[in-house]
Amino acid sequence: MIENIVRERVKSFKPYMPGKSKEEIMRKYNINPKDIIKLGSNENPWGCSKKIKGEILKEIKNLHQYPEPVNPVLMKELSEFTNIPMDNIIVGGDGADEIIDTMMRTFIEKGDEVIIPIPTFTQYRISALIHGANIKYGKYDKKKDFKLDVDSILNNISERTKIVFLCTPNNPTGNIIDKKDIKKILEATEALVVVDHAYIEYSKEEYDLTEWALEYDNLLTLRTFSKIFGLAGVRVGYGITNKNTIDYMMRVKPVFSLTRLSQICAIMALRDREFFKYSRENGIKSREILYNGLRKFKELKVYPSEANYLLVEIKNGMASGEFCEELLKRGIIVRDCKSFEGLEGEYIRVSIGTFEEDERFLDILKDIVN
Ligand SMILES: Cc1ncc(COP(=O)(O)O)c(C=O)c1O
C-alpha cells in the first residue's frame, strides 16, 4: 500500500488552492472565453511586453540544448533594474515560489520553526510544512485593518526560528508593513527575514526595501516577473540577499529550472521599460477605479491596497462561496478568500482588470449585491 510509504507530513496537509482559470470556467459554465473576466489571480491584465515574441521565435532553434544555469545577460539586466550587484541575486525558474522552496531546502531541518503572520500568501505554509518545519503563526490584525502585530512575531522568535515571512504589500490584505516594524524584527533575530515584495512595483517607490538586503545579512527580498511584467505563465522569480546566502541556496536550487524560453522572456521584459511604466501607471489607475467603485456599495467593505488587488469584505449576509459562484455564472472570476488561513469572515479578493473589465465587473456586481 502506497500509504505506508508516503511521508506523514504529505498526508496531513491540504494542497495549495490556485485561483480558477478561464479554461475551467469556460468548460463548467459553457461561457465564451471572450466573455470571461479574470480578476482572481493578481495577474497583469495588459499581458506582457510585445518585444518578447520575436526573440522567443529565434530561440526555438536552440531548444534541444540545456539552458545556462545562470544566464549572465539576464543577471546583468536584473542588476541594472534593481540597482543590486549580480552576486546578490538568485533567479528561480518556478517563480518566487521556487525561491521560497529553495530557502526551505537551504535552511530547514526537521523541527525548525518558521514564523508566518496570517492571513497571508499560502505558499509559505505549504512549503514550510513539506520541508518538515513547525509553523508559528503571527498575525495581521483585523481589528487594525490588518496592520502587522509586531509582538506576534517577536514573541514567537526562539532558538529554532529559521525563517520569518513578511509579505509587503501583503497578499490578500493589500497593505504594507511599517519600515520601522521590519527593522525591529530584523534586529531581534538571526533568522532569515523574508520580505516578500511580489507586488512592490504597485506601491510607492520610496517604500521599496530591496536595497536593505545589502545592509542586513539576515534579509532576503523576494521579487517576481509574474505581476508587473505579466509573465505569470513563464515562471520567473528572484531573491536578493547577501552573497553567502546566495552561494548556499545555489547548491540546492534546481539547476536547469530557468528554461531558455523563460530566460529570454525575462531579459526582454526587463529591456522594455515602456511596458513596465505602462503596466504600473495603468495598474494603479485600475486599482483606483475598483476601489472607488467598490466603496459605493454599502454592503461591501473594501480595504485600501498598495498592490494589484483589493480585499473586500461581504457584509450583506452572503457567504463568499455563494458570492463568487454568482459572479462565475456571469463570467467573472474573483478569489474566494476561504482558503486563506486566519481570515475569518466572508472575504473575496479582486485583482485589477483593464478599465473596461473593471467597469463591467462593477456593473455586474450591482445585480448580485442588491
Ligand atoms: C505574495 C506572493 N509572493 C509570491 C508569489 C509567487 O509568485 P510567482 O508567480 O513568482 O511564483 C505570489 C503569487 O501570487 C504572491 O502573491
The ligand as an ORCA input file, in Angstrom:
! r2SCAN-3c Opt
* xyz 0 1
  C       2.899     37.415     -2.077
  C       3.296     36.487     -3.153
  N       4.535     36.026     -3.172
  C       4.953     35.182     -4.132
  C       4.107     34.764     -5.123
  C       4.594     33.771     -6.124
  O       4.831     34.361     -7.323
  P       5.416     33.529     -8.538
  O       4.378     33.535     -9.583
  O       6.642     34.308     -8.934
  O       5.769     32.170     -8.050
  C       2.793     35.228     -5.152
  C       1.878     34.783     -6.202
  O       0.754     35.115     -6.300
  C       2.383     36.101     -4.133
  O       1.121     36.538     -4.076
*
